[in-house]
Amino acid sequence: MVRLRWEDVDLVRSEVRIRRATTQAAKGAAEVLKTGTSKRMVKLLGAAREALELQKTFTLLANAHVFHNPRTGAPWEGDQPIRKTLRQPALNRAKVRYRVPDQTRHTYASMMLSAGEHPMWVVNQMGHADWGMIRRVYGRWMPDAAPDAGSKAEALDGASNGQHLVNITPKTRINTG
C-alpha cells in the first residue's frame, strides 16, 4: 500500500485497484507486481473505507500518493521507514508484540474465512492465483460447516415447481420378463 495513489481509490464503489508495488530494493520506484493475479480490485470494508475518507484531508490535494511520511510530507519510499518510524513505536505504545507487516494479510484472510466468507472471494482479495494457498495456510480458519449448509440447494430444489435437481425417473420402461 506504500504506492497506493488516489487515482486507484474508488470510495463510491468501495474499491481499490492494486496495480503497483514498492519495496526497499526499488528505492521508491514503482515495481511490477509479482503475478498477473496480483493486479486486482479489492473491496474496501467499512473501517478501511473510513480510514481512507479521513486520509483525504491530509493527502488528496497534496500529491497523487495516498500515504505520506508525516515528518517530510513526501510519499513513503518503501516499507522500512514506515516500520521504523510508525509501526514499531505504535505497537510498543500499545504494548502489542511486534508482528511483521505481512502478518496483517494473514490476519485479514483468517478473519474473513472465520466469518464464513467464500474462499474464492478471499483468494481474489488476496491476489492469489488459485485457492491452494488459502486451503494450505488458512484452511483451519474455515468453518467446518455453516449452520445453514445445504439450505441454498434445498431452496433451489423447492423453487423448481416440483422438479428435482436430478431427475431419476426413467424415461422408458425396461422389459423384465
C-alpha positions as CSV (number, residue, x, y, z in Angstrom):
1,M,0.0,0.0,0.0
2,V,3.1,2.2,0.0
3,R,2.5,3.0,-3.7
4,L,-1.3,3.5,-3.4
5,R,-2.4,6.5,-5.4
6,W,-5.7,8.4,-5.1
7,E,-6.5,7.5,-8.8
8,D,-6.7,3.8,-7.7
9,V,-9.2,4.5,-4.9
10,D,-12.9,4.5,-5.7
11,L,-14.7,5.4,-2.5
12,V,-18.1,5.5,-4.2
13,R,-17.8,1.8,-5.2
14,S,-15.7,1.0,-2.1
15,E,-12.9,-0.5,-4.1
16,V,-9.1,-0.1,-4.5
17,R,-7.3,-1.1,-7.7
18,I,-4.0,-2.8,-6.9
19,R,-1.6,-2.4,-9.8
20,R,1.9,-1.4,-8.5
21,A,4.1,-2.1,-5.5
22,T,7.3,-0.7,-3.9
23,T,9.9,-2.5,-1.9
24,Q,13.1,-1.2,-0.3
25,A,15.1,-2.7,-3.2
26,A,13.2,-0.5,-5.7
27,K,14.3,2.7,-3.9
28,G,11.0,4.3,-4.2
29,A,10.2,3.4,-7.8
30,A,7.1,1.6,-8.7
31,E,7.5,-2.1,-9.5
32,V,5.6,-4.6,-11.5
33,L,3.5,-6.9,-9.2
34,K,4.6,-10.5,-8.7
35,T,1.9,-12.2,-10.6
36,G,-0.9,-11.4,-13.0
37,T,-3.5,-12.1,-10.4
38,S,-1.8,-9.6,-8.1
39,K,-3.4,-6.9,-10.2
40,R,-6.9,-6.8,-8.9
41,M,-9.8,-4.8,-7.4
42,V,-10.0,-5.1,-3.7
43,K,-13.3,-4.4,-1.8
44,L,-12.9,-1.8,0.9
45,L,-14.5,-2.9,4.1
46,G,-16.1,-0.3,6.3
47,A,-13.1,0.5,8.6
48,A,-10.7,0.8,5.6
49,R,-13.1,3.0,3.7
50,E,-13.5,5.3,6.7
51,A,-9.7,5.5,7.2
52,L,-9.3,6.5,3.5
53,E,-12.0,9.1,3.9
54,L,-10.1,10.6,6.8
55,Q,-6.8,10.4,4.9
56,K,-8.2,12.6,2.1
57,T,-7.8,15.6,4.4
58,F,-4.1,15.1,4.5
59,T,-3.0,14.0,1.1
60,L,-5.7,14.2,-1.6
61,L,-4.7,17.6,-2.8
62,A,-1.0,17.4,-1.8
63,N,0.2,14.7,-4.0
64,A,-1.1,11.7,-6.1
65,H,0.0,9.3,-3.3
66,V,-2.4,8.3,-0.6
67,F,0.2,7.8,2.2
68,H,2.9,10.3,3.0
69,N,5.6,10.4,5.7
70,P,4.1,12.9,8.2
71,R,7.6,14.2,9.0
72,T,8.6,15.1,5.5
73,G,5.3,15.4,3.7
74,A,6.7,13.3,0.9
75,P,5.3,9.9,-0.3
76,W,6.9,6.9,1.5
77,E,9.8,5.4,-0.4
78,G,9.4,1.9,0.9
79,D,8.2,-0.2,3.8
80,Q,11.2,0.1,6.1
81,P,10.7,3.7,7.1
82,I,7.1,3.0,7.9
83,R,8.1,0.1,10.1
84,K,10.8,2.0,11.9
85,T,9.1,5.4,12.4
86,L,5.5,4.4,12.8
87,R,4.7,0.7,13.1
88,Q,7.2,-0.3,15.8
89,P,6.6,2.7,18.0
90,A,2.8,2.4,17.8
91,L,2.9,-1.3,18.7
92,N,5.3,-0.6,21.6
93,R,3.0,2.2,22.9
94,A,0.0,-0.2,22.6
95,K,2.1,-3.0,24.3
96,V,1.5,-5.3,21.4
97,R,4.2,-7.8,20.4
98,Y,5.8,-6.8,17.1
99,R,4.4,-8.5,14.0
100,V,5.8,-8.1,10.6
101,P,3.5,-6.3,8.2
102,D,2.9,-9.3,6.1
103,Q,1.1,-10.9,9.1
104,T,-1.7,-8.3,8.7
105,R,-2.5,-10.1,5.4
106,H,-2.7,-13.4,7.3
107,T,-4.9,-11.8,9.9
108,Y,-7.2,-10.4,7.3
109,A,-7.5,-13.7,5.4
110,S,-8.1,-15.8,8.6
111,M,-10.7,-13.3,9.8
112,M,-12.6,-13.4,6.5
113,L,-12.6,-17.2,6.4
114,S,-13.6,-17.5,10.1
115,A,-16.5,-15.2,9.4
116,G,-17.6,-17.6,6.6
117,E,-16.7,-15.5,3.6
118,H,-16.4,-17.6,0.4
119,P,-12.8,-18.9,0.0
120,M,-12.7,-17.8,-3.7
121,W,-13.6,-14.3,-2.7
122,V,-10.7,-14.3,-0.2
123,V,-8.5,-15.6,-3.0
124,N,-9.4,-12.7,-5.2
125,Q,-9.0,-10.2,-2.4
126,M,-5.5,-11.5,-1.6
127,G,-4.4,-11.7,-5.2
128,H,-3.6,-15.4,-5.2
129,A,-3.6,-17.4,-8.5
130,D,-5.8,-20.2,-7.0
131,W,-7.3,-21.3,-3.8
132,G,-4.4,-23.7,-2.9
133,M,-2.6,-21.1,-0.7
134,I,-5.9,-20.4,1.1
135,R,-6.5,-24.1,1.6
136,R,-3.0,-24.8,2.9
137,V,-2.3,-21.8,5.0
138,Y,-5.8,-20.7,6.2
139,G,-7.8,-23.9,5.9
140,R,-8.0,-24.3,9.6
141,W,-9.8,-21.0,9.9
142,M,-12.6,-22.0,7.5
143,P,-15.7,-23.1,9.4
144,D,-16.4,-26.9,9.1
145,A,-19.9,-26.2,8.0
146,A,-22.1,-23.2,8.3
147,P,-25.3,-23.8,10.3
148,D,-27.3,-23.2,7.1
149,A,-25.2,-25.5,4.9
150,G,-27.3,-27.1,2.2
151,S,-30.1,-24.7,2.6
152,K,-29.3,-23.0,-0.8
153,A,-29.6,-26.3,-2.6
154,E,-32.9,-27.1,-0.8
155,A,-34.3,-23.6,-1.6
156,L,-33.3,-24.2,-5.3
157,D,-35.0,-27.6,-5.2
158,G,-38.1,-26.2,-3.6
159,A,-38.3,-23.4,-6.2
160,S,-38.3,-25.8,-9.1
161,N,-42.1,-26.3,-9.3
162,G,-42.0,-29.9,-8.3
163,Q,-39.0,-30.7,-10.5
164,H,-36.0,-32.1,-8.7
165,L,-32.4,-31.1,-9.3
166,V,-31.7,-34.5,-10.6
167,N,-34.4,-36.4,-12.4
168,I,-34.1,-40.1,-11.5
169,T,-37.4,-41.2,-13.1
170,P,-36.6,-43.5,-16.1
171,K,-37.9,-42.3,-19.4
172,T,-38.5,-45.8,-20.7
173,R,-39.6,-49.0,-19.0
174,I,-37.2,-51.9,-19.1
175,N,-38.9,-55.2,-20.1
176,T,-38.0,-57.5,-17.2
177,G,-39.6,-60.7,-18.4
